C-alpha cells in the first residue's frame, strides 16, 4: 500500500464470510489483565474511517475485540499449511492471531484488520498465543521503515500493552506483553492453497481463487500466455508479478526478512509478519537475519530465489485445477519481472530517471560493485549518491548519462540518512524496557516518516494493489 489515503468514512465489508465456513475457525480473544495504548497509527486509522475513536474505544475494539459495527461477528483464525524452511508442515494455522474485521479504505480497496498476540486458537499447539511488547515495537519499526522505502508492507495499526509477563527461551524473561493489530490487503497465503490441495478440496480451491481475483484485482496475463482465461492461471500470473516486485523492493531497501516460509507469503504480495528481520550493515548477499537459519536458506542474496520457489509451491497447489504448461509459463516470468523491478526501484531510490533495460542493468551492477568494494552501509550509499552526486570512476561515468529527478526536500541535504541497524533497534527498546521512555521511538517514527515523504511514492507495475487502482 502507498501513503495512507485521505480521511474516509468507515465502510465495513466482511467479504470473507462467503468462504469462512471452511477457511477458518471462530475463536474467542484472550482476556487481558490490563490494556494501555502504546501506539495507534492515526494516519491509517483516518484512511479507514476509525480516526475519531477515543483511546477508550480503541481499547474496546483492539484489545477487548468488541465487534466493529457491521463487521465480523466473531474473530476468525485462518487455516493453512506451509513449507517451513522447505519442510512441509500440515499442523499450522493462525496460532496467536485472527482476522478481526474487513473494511474499505479511501481508495476503494478492501483491507483486513488482523491480530498478533490475541490469544490461543485451535492452531496454537504448545504456544501461549501471546506477543512480547518488544516484538510489537520491532514490528512498528519494520513496517514504518519499509513503508518509507516503498515496500508493499502490512501496516502496524495498533499496539496495546496487556499487563502479562511472558517467558521466552530466546530473550530475557519475564518480559512485557502486548497485542498488535495489523492492517493489510489480505491474509490469504500460499499455504492456504497448499492446505486445500492436501485435502483435495477442489470446490473450495475454485471458490478461494474467485475470492482472490475479486478482492485483490490485478492485470490480466500477457496476450500470448497459454491458458490466460483460466482463473487459476490468472491468479498465478498476478502472484508472480507481485512477489517479483516484493523481492526487488526488499533487495533495494537492503532488508532481510528472515523467515520466507510459504505460510508467510500473502497472495496480495505484501510483506508481513516480522520476526528476526535486519537491515544490512554492508552489502553482503550471505547476510542472514535469523540465528536459526544455519544454512543461510533465507540470506539476503537468496530472497528472490526463495520467493520464486514459493511461487512454485502455489503452482503445485493450482495443479488441482490447471494443467502444468500455463502454470510453468507464469512461473517463467518471475526472473525478467524481478530484474525490471530492481532497475525501476533502484532508479527511484537514487532519484534518477530510468533510461531503459540495458542502461539500468549496467547502472545497478556498477552500484553493487561499488557497494561490495567500499563496504559502505547501503542507506548511506543511496543517500550519498542521490541524483548521481558524489560518484566516481565507472559509476560516475554511468550516472552522467542519467537525468536527475528534482526534489527540494530538506532530507536530501542532511549529513546522513535514516538507518535502522540492530544497535539502534536495541537502544530504542532499552529506553522502553528500562525507563518506560517512549519518546525515542516516537521521534524515530517521525524521522522515518519524514524520509518517506522525501522519497515519495515508489514506482509499481500497472494494476498493482499498492497503486490504489481497483
Helices and strands as residue ranges (DSSP letters): G 15-18, H 20-23, E 24-26, E 36-40, H 42-47, H 55-62, E 76-78, E 82-84, E 87-89, E 99-104, E 110-116, E 131-132, H 133-148, E 155-166, E 175-184, H 190-198, H 202-215, H 231-253, E 255-256, G 262-264, E 278-279, G 300-302, H 303-318, H 324-331, H 334-350, H 357-374, H 378-384, G 386-388, H 393-399, G 410-413, H 422-435, H 439-455, G 465-467
